[in-house]
């Protein structure tokens, strides 16, 4: 199927040209490289603020722009979500302890294109439960990506993630979702990480979006703290998340945010 520049589907989802994939790869590569590098700084005794300082400097050194600094008043180059924080954790003076698990989420702008990705890290050695949670969350993301092809639906993606996670006796967060992106940070569609096969908009070649499931060891409910950013599990259970930015190709999905060093999945020791 030929892709039309700037065309929109009935649901307002932008269809990009084949040449746009290169711009997304460049932005995605920088975001992935930064996450590769920051992993060496994750250890017990480090602060989440020091990790964010490194990311901010790395974005600046690359001549890129942080998409999050100044976004709706947010003042950091990353979100860092530790243990029972589901997403949008604010970097600060918090000291990492041995066994803490954390998600680091980075979005950069390179030549007008947005690269958005997140992955899990461990300070020290994870517990058996947290290591399993990280593994299941990673695998759930990859099962969602495997469901991507023209003619499939966004419900197929959500179902692939939900079916797998719930079979592992874990829950899928409903309150946050993936999103379209490209030359904008957030755009249609909302990419739900649960759903029913065959439901939702039909996938077309040239769609760009994130898939970023948040999986909890306990129940799926979340609440947002008084800072209006930090989302936590209501039952204080551990939560994990992995995120890739992808483009729909003629026969599947192209991942823009692959780790160049093969570090997307952490060493669980």
C-alpha positions in Angstrom: 0.0 0.0 0.0 1.4 3.4 -0.9 1.9 5.8 1.9 0.6 9.4 1.5 2.5 12.3 3.0 0.6 13.9 5.9 -2.6 12.0 5.3 -4.8 11.2 8.3 -7.0 8.2 8.9 -10.6 8.6 10.0 -9.4 8.4 13.6 -6.9 11.3 13.1 -3.9 9.0 13.0 -1.1 10.4 10.8 0.3 8.2 7.9 4.0 9.0 7.4 6.1 8.6 4.2 8.7 6.0 3.9 11.5 8.7 4.1 10.2 9.7 7.6 11.4 6.4 9.0 15.0 7.7 8.8 14.3 10.7 11.0 12.6 8.5 13.6 15.6 6.1 13.6 18.0 9.0 14.2 16.0 10.3 17.2 15.3 6.9 18.5 19.0 5.9 18.3 20.1 8.9 20.4 17.4 8.1 23.1 18.5 4.5 23.2 22.2 5.4 23.4 21.6 7.6 26.3 19.7 4.9 28.1 22.6 2.5 27.3 25.1 4.9 28.9 23.1 5.9 32.0 22.9 2.2 33.1 26.5 2.4 34.3 25.5 5.0 36.8 22.6 3.0 38.4 23.9 1.5 41.7 23.0 1.6 45.4 23.7 5.1 46.8 23.2 6.9 43.5 20.4 9.5 43.4 17.8 9.7 40.7 18.7 13.4 40.3 22.3 12.5 39.4 21.0 10.1 36.7 18.8 12.9 35.3 21.7 15.4 35.4 23.7 12.9 33.2 20.8 12.6 30.8 20.3 16.3 30.5 24.0 16.9 29.8 24.1 14.0 27.3 21.2 15.5 25.3 22.8 18.9 25.3 26.2 17.5 24.2 24.4 15.7 21.3 23.0 19.0 20.1 19.5 17.6 20.6 16.6 18.9 22.7 14.9 17.3 25.7 11.2 16.9 24.9 10.3 16.8 28.6 12.0 19.9 30.0 9.3 22.6 30.0 6.6 20.2 28.9 3.5 21.2 30.9 5.9 22.7 33.4 8.0 19.6 33.9 11.7 20.5 34.6 13.7 17.3 34.1 15.2 15.5 31.1 13.8 12.1 32.2 11.2 10.4 34.3 12.6 8.0 36.8 10.1 5.6 38.5 11.3 3.5 41.4 9.7 0.3 42.7 5.9 1.0 43.2 6.0 4.2 41.1 4.2 3.3 37.8 5.4 6.2 35.7 6.3 9.9 35.7 8.5 9.7 38.7 10.4 13.0 39.3 14.2 12.8 39.7 15.5 14.2 42.9 17.5 13.4 46.0 16.2 9.9 46.5 19.0 7.5 47.1 18.7 4.1 45.4 18.9 1.1 47.7 20.2 -2.4 46.9 17.4 -4.3 45.1 15.5 -1.2 43.9 14.1 -1.5 40.4 13.6 1.6 38.3 12.3 2.7 34.9 14.1 5.5 33.1 12.1 7.2 30.4 13.8 9.6 27.9 12.4 11.6 25.0 14.6 13.6 22.7 14.0 15.8 19.7 16.5 15.4 16.8 15.9 17.4 13.6 12.2 17.8 14.6 11.6 14.1 15.2 10.8 12.6 18.6 12.6 9.6 20.0 10.8 8.1 23.1 11.9 5.1 25.0 12.1 3.7 28.5 13.5 0.6 30.1 14.1 -1.1 33.5 17.3 -1.0 35.6 18.2 -2.6 38.9 20.4 -1.0 41.7 22.4 -4.0 42.9 20.7 -7.4 42.8 16.9 -7.8 42.3 14.6 -10.0 44.3 13.2 -13.1 42.6 9.8 -11.4 42.3 11.1 -8.2 40.9 13.3 -10.0 38.4 10.3 -12.0 37.2 8.2 -8.8 36.9 10.9 -7.2 34.8 11.1 -10.3 32.5 7.3 -10.5 32.1 7.0 -6.8 31.3 9.7 -7.0 28.7 8.1 -10.0 27.1 4.7 -8.4 27.2 6.1 -5.4 25.2 7.6 -7.7 22.6 4.4 -9.7 22.2 2.6 -6.4 21.6 5.1 -5.5 18.9 4.8 -8.9 17.3 1.0 -8.2 16.9 1.8 -5.1 14.7 1.1 -5.4 11.0 -1.1 -3.7 8.4 -4.6 -4.9 8.7 -4.3 -5.8 12.4 -6.0 -3.6 15.0 -4.9 -1.7 18.1 -7.1 -4.1 20.0 -4.9 -6.9 18.8 -1.9 -5.2 20.4 -3.6 -4.6 23.7 -4.9 -8.2 23.8 -1.5 -9.7 23.1 0.0 -7.8 26.1 -3.0 -8.3 28.4 -3.3 -12.1 27.7 0.3 -12.7 28.4 0.7 -10.6 31.5 -2.5 -11.9 33.1 -1.5 -15.5 32.4 1.6 -14.7 34.5 -0.8 -13.6 37.3 0.2 -10.0 36.9 -2.0 -7.0 36.0 -1.9 -4.4 33.2 -2.2 -0.7 34.2 -5.3 0.8 32.5 -4.7 4.5 33.5 -1.8 5.2 31.1 -1.2 4.2 27.5 1.1 4.5 24.5 0.6 7.3 21.9 1.2 8.4 18.4 4.4 10.5 17.8 6.6 11.7 15.0 7.1 15.5 14.7 5.0 15.8 17.8 5.4 14.3 21.3 1.8 13.0 21.7 -0.7 12.4 19.0 -3.5 10.0 18.1 -3.9 7.1 18.7 -4.0 6.1 22.3 -2.3 2.7 22.4 -4.0 0.8 25.1 -2.1 -2.2 26.6 -5.3 -4.2 27.1 -8.1 -4.8 24.7 -10.1 -7.2 22.5 -8.9 -8.8 19.3 -10.2 -7.1 16.2 -11.3 -4.0 18.0 -10.1 -0.4 17.6 -8.5 1.4 14.6 -6.9 -0.7 11.9 -3.1 -0.5 11.6 -1.7 1.0 8.4 1.8 1.2 7.0 3.3 4.5 8.0 1.8 4.9 11.4 4.3 5.8 14.2 3.5 5.2 17.9 4.8 4.0 21.2 4.0 0.7 23.0 4.9 1.0 26.6 3.1 -1.4 28.9 3.1 -0.9 32.7 2.7 -4.2 34.5 2.1 -4.6 38.2 2.7 -7.5 40.6 -0.5 -6.6 42.4 -3.7 -4.9 41.2 -3.8 -2.5 38.2 -5.2 0.6 40.0 -3.0 3.7 40.3 -3.1 7.1 41.9 -1.3 10.3 41.1 0.5 12.0 44.0 0.1 15.7 45.1 2.9 16.7 42.7 0.4 16.0 39.8 3.0 13.8 38.1 4.1 10.8 40.1 1.8 7.8 39.5 2.0 4.9 42.0 0.3 1.6 42.5 -2.6 2.0 44.9 -1.7 -1.3 46.7 2.1 -0.4 46.8 2.9 -3.4 44.7 6.0 -3.3 42.4 5.5 -2.0 38.9 7.7 -2.2 35.7 7.6 -0.7 32.2 9.4 -1.0 28.9 8.8 1.3 25.9 9.7 1.3 22.3 8.8 3.7 19.5 7.8 1.9 16.3 6.7 2.4 12.8 4.3 0.1 10.9 5.9 -1.4 7.8 4.4 -3.3 4.9 4.7 -6.6 6.8 5.2 -5.8 10.5 6.9 -3.3 12.8 10.2 -1.4 12.7 11.6 -0.5 16.1 13.2 3.0 16.2 14.6 2.7 19.7 16.7 -0.5 19.7 19.6 -0.5 22.1 22.8 -0.2 19.9 24.7 -2.0 22.7 22.1 -4.7 23.2 21.3 -3.4 26.7 17.6 -2.8 26.4 16.9 -5.7 28.8 18.9 -5.4 32.1 21.4 -7.8 33.5 19.5 -9.4 36.4 22.5 -11.1 37.8 
